[in-house]
Amino acid sequence: VLMTIGLILIGASVFLFNDSLGMGIAAGISISLNTLVPALFPFMVLSSLIAYSRFSHYISAPFSRGVRWLFHLPSYCAAVILMSMLGGYPVGAKLITDLVSNKLLTQKQAERMLCFCVNASPAFVVTGVGAAMFGSIQAGFLLLGAHVAATIVTGILFRPKKADCVNAEMTPKYMSLSSAFVTAVQASARALVSICAFVTLFAGISAVLRSSGAMKVLSQLISGLLFLPVSSGDAIVAGFLEVTTGCVKAANLQGVQGLILASLFCSWCSLSIICQIMSIVRGSGIGLKPFLLSRVVHSIFSCSFTFLLFLVFPPVTTVLTEATIAQLHLSSTPLSSGLLFITCSVLILFCEKSMASRRQKC
């Protein structure tokens, strides 16, 4: 019944708020082309290339014991965990799905691993949220520290049982570098198209909610239930739908309240990104119930750590202006994507030299 009512309302909104919907869709397409594609595609290709090739073995080696001891996962999962923390929300889900399709992880292991491998990237948290939104790089590092700590705790709480780790001693079969590159480009392109589609859709939905007044009603309802100002309720509604918009509104609140809400949105990761994760894991057999529960647990720990860090290291933040909001998507993305690209390129070259020296010794 609720789904039927929802479909009727969506159909009616297409006709009643056609102009707003069109503007929202156009904004979503602009964000996808100007922000998501340049920021995500190079890193998704490089991270997939590393995961498919023997580079993954050299990256995983230093962390193998920690991964087995802390998370009860095979040692080669260390590279995926590292990439999920560096690359942003969809990267970890994609790499985990690839491990399942290659029969390197069981579905139970993948479900548990997904709980702590969907993370905001350091570039987004430090540069985008901290520096650009709160006007404080210290605030960005505070949020990042809380986010990483919450990820580790969530990973320990949701780790698979040792009895479920039937593939722990399996040796991965790596592709050649040329085959891995072709596969990485094709798989990353398919995943990115799905991601951009959901971002565009939710941009349109948000525009319709604002034009219809539903956003205001929901904001007032939530602020009344939680005894918060209406501005906080507005930020919560926006952050529930889309993480970037929610963080922008949280930055306007300033102080510890704004930081805690931004931390909440980065952990929850928004309905838009959850739909992206669903599209990535579809057909793999990976269940999403543990993942959805982990978002609540991660959010609780992240907000708690943010509050504690704020008491010890209170950052000085500034008020976000409308001009900053308008330039936000374009100002931080090229720098963050460039740094990610350079980091992964250096990592690949380092691994390649290590492999060459080993061959010479042999």
CORGI-V716511 format. One record per residue. RES is the residue in one small letter. PHI is phi in degrees with one decimal (999 if undefined). BURIAL is 1 if it has 24 or more other ideal C-beta (glycine too) atoms within 12 Angstrom, else 0. Layout:
((RES:PHI:BURIAL) (RES:PHI:BURIAL))
This chain:
((v:999:0) (l:-63.5:0) (m:-65.8:0) (t:-63.9:0) (i:-61.5:0) (g:-62.2:0) (l:-65.4:0) (i:-64.7:0) (l:-65.7:0) (i:-64.3:0) (g:-62.5:0) (a:-67.3:0) (s:-65.6:1) (v:-61.0:0) (f:-87.8:0) (l:-77.6:0) (f:-125.4:1) (n:-61.9:0) (d:-65.4:0) (s:-64.5:1) (l:-62.8:1) (g:-62.8:0) (m:-66.6:0) (g:-65.8:1) (i:-63.0:1) (a:-62.5:0) (a:-65.4:1) (g:-64.3:1) (i:-64.8:0) (s:-63.9:0) (i:-63.1:1) (s:-63.5:1) (l:-75.3:0) (n:-89.1:1) (t:-120.3:1) (l:-67.5:1) (v:-62.4:1) (p:-67.9:1) (a:-82.9:1) (l:-94.4:1) (f:-60.2:1) (p:-59.7:1) (f:-70.5:1) (m:-63.4:1) (v:-65.4:1) (l:-66.0:1) (s:-67.7:1) (s:-67.2:1) (l:-59.6:1) (i:-65.0:1) (a:-66.8:1) (y:-79.3:1) (s:-100.3:1) (r:-70.7:1) (f:-56.6:1) (s:-58.3:1) (h:-64.4:1) (y:-72.3:1) (i:-74.1:1) (s:-73.5:1) (a:-53.3:0) (p:-65.6:0) (f:-107.9:1) (s:-60.9:1) (r:-65.3:0) (g:-62.7:0) (v:-66.1:1) (r:-67.7:0) (w:-77.8:0) (l:-77.4:1) (f:-112.2:1) (h:56.5:1) (l:-123.5:1) (p:-58.8:1) (s:-62.5:1) (y:-70.8:1) (c:-76.0:1) (a:-59.4:1) (a:-63.5:1) (v:-67.0:1) (i:-61.9:1) (l:-62.7:1) (m:-65.6:1) (s:-67.2:1) (m:-79.5:1) (l:-91.4:1) (g:-91.9:1) (g:102.7:1) (y:-49.6:1) (p:-78.2:1) (v:-64.5:1) (g:-61.4:1) (a:-60.8:1) (k:-65.8:1) (l:-68.4:1) (i:-65.1:1) (t:-61.6:1) (d:-64.1:1) (l:-63.2:1) (v:-67.7:1) (s:-64.0:0) (n:-89.7:1) (k:61.2:0) (l:-97.5:1) (l:-136.8:1) (t:-78.6:1) (q:-64.2:1) (k:-64.7:1) (q:-62.1:1) (a:-64.2:1) (e:-59.4:1) (r:-72.8:1) (m:-66.5:1) (l:-61.8:1) (c:-62.8:1) (f:-126.3:1) (c:-115.8:1) (v:-118.9:1) (n:-131.5:1) (a:-72.0:1) (s:-75.1:1) (p:-57.6:1) (a:-62.5:1) (f:-68.9:1) (v:-70.1:1) (v:-77.9:1) (t:-80.5:1) (g:-72.6:1) (v:-79.4:1) (g:-67.8:1) (a:-72.3:1) (a:-78.0:1) (m:-88.1:1) (f:-90.7:1) (g:67.2:1) (s:-149.4:1) (i:-67.9:1) (q:-65.0:1) (a:-62.2:1) (g:-63.6:1) (f:-68.3:1) (l:-61.7:1) (l:-64.4:1) (l:-66.0:1) (g:-60.7:1) (a:-65.5:1) (h:-66.5:1) (v:-65.7:1) (a:-62.1:1) (a:-65.2:1) (t:-64.3:1) (i:-64.5:1) (v:-63.8:1) (t:-62.4:1) (g:-61.9:1) (i:-69.3:1) (l:-68.2:1) (f:-103.4:1) (r:-63.3:1) (p:-69.2:1) (k:-69.0:0) (k:-60.4:0) (a:-68.5:0) (d:-86.0:0) (c:-87.9:1) (v:-71.3:0) (n:-103.1:1) (a:-62.6:1) (e:-101.4:0) (m:-71.4:0) (t:-96.9:0) (p:-64.3:1) (k:-100.6:0) (y:-86.4:1) (m:-81.8:1) (s:-68.3:0) (l:-62.1:0) (s:-67.2:0) (s:-66.3:0) (a:-63.8:1) (f:-65.4:0) (v:-61.9:0) (t:-64.0:1) (a:-63.8:1) (v:-64.5:0) (q:-64.1:0) (a:-66.5:1) (s:-67.5:1) (a:-63.9:0) (r:-63.4:1) (a:-65.4:1) (l:-69.0:1) (v:-60.7:1) (s:-64.4:1) (i:-62.0:1) (c:-63.4:1) (a:-63.9:0) (f:-70.4:1) (v:-61.5:1) (t:-63.8:1) (l:-61.2:1) (f:-72.2:1) (a:-64.1:1) (g:-66.4:1) (i:-62.5:1) (s:-62.2:1) (a:-64.0:1) (v:-66.2:1) (l:-61.8:1) (r:-68.8:1) (s:-68.5:0) (s:-79.9:0) (g:88.2:0) (a:-65.8:1) (m:-62.1:1) (k:-67.2:0) (v:-64.3:0) (l:-63.1:1) (s:-63.4:1) (q:-65.7:0) (l:-64.5:0) (i:-67.2:1) (s:-63.5:0) (g:-70.3:0) (l:-68.7:0) (l:-100.0:0) (f:56.0:0) (l:-118.5:0) (p:-61.7:0) (v:-60.8:0) (s:-62.5:1) (s:-69.9:1) (g:-63.0:1) (d:-63.5:1) (a:-65.3:1) (i:-64.3:1) (v:-62.5:1) (a:-63.7:1) (g:-69.4:1) (f:-65.1:1) (l:-84.2:1) (e:-151.0:1) (v:-68.3:1) (t:-65.5:1) (t:-63.1:1) (g:-63.2:1) (c:-67.0:1) (v:-60.7:1) (k:-69.3:1) (a:-65.2:1) (a:-63.2:1) (n:-69.9:1) (l:-78.1:1) (q:65.2:1) (g:66.2:1) (v:-67.0:1) (q:-63.4:1) (g:-64.4:1) (l:-65.9:1) (i:-64.9:1) (l:-66.5:1) (a:-62.7:1) (s:-63.0:1) (l:-60.6:1) (f:-67.7:1) (c:-64.9:1) (s:-77.5:1) (w:-63.4:1) (c:74.5:1) (s:82.5:1) (l:-62.9:1) (s:-61.2:1) (i:-73.2:1) (i:-61.2:1) (c:-64.6:1) (q:-62.5:1) (i:-62.8:1) (m:-60.4:1) (s:-69.3:1) (i:-71.8:1) (v:-87.8:1) (r:-58.7:0) (g:86.9:0) (s:-90.6:1) (g:85.4:0) (i:-78.2:1) (g:-77.9:0) (l:-109.4:1) (k:-61.2:0) (p:-60.9:1) (f:-63.3:1) (l:-64.3:1) (l:-65.7:0) (s:-64.9:1) (r:-63.5:1) (v:-68.7:0) (v:-64.0:1) (h:-59.9:1) (s:-63.6:1) (i:-62.4:1) (f:-67.4:1) (s:-63.3:1) (c:-64.9:1) (s:-65.0:0) (f:-64.6:1) (t:-61.6:1) (f:-63.9:1) (l:-65.2:0) (l:-66.1:1) (f:-64.2:1) (l:-65.9:0) (v:-87.9:0) (f:-126.3:0) (p:-67.6:0) (p:-81.0:1) (v:-95.5:0) (t:-113.2:1) (t:-122.2:0) (v:-75.8:0) (l:-77.9:1) (t:-92.9:0) (e:-63.1:0) (a:-64.7:0) (t:-65.5:0) (i:-60.7:0) (a:-65.3:0) (q:-97.4:0) (l:-60.3:1) (h:-64.3:1) (l:-89.7:0) (s:-79.1:0) (s:-97.5:1) (t:-67.7:1) (p:-58.9:0) (l:-65.0:0) (s:-65.9:1) (s:-66.6:1) (g:-65.3:0) (l:-64.3:1) (l:-63.3:1) (f:-63.2:1) (i:-64.0:0) (t:-59.6:1) (c:-69.0:1) (s:-64.9:0) (v:-62.6:0) (l:-62.8:1) (i:-64.9:1) (l:-63.7:0) (f:-63.5:0) (c:-65.6:1) (e:-64.7:0) (k:-64.4:0) (s:-63.8:0) (m:-65.5:0) (a:-65.1:0) (s:-66.1:0) (r:-68.0:0) (r:-65.7:0) (q:-64.5:0) (k:-65.5:0) (c:-71.1:0))
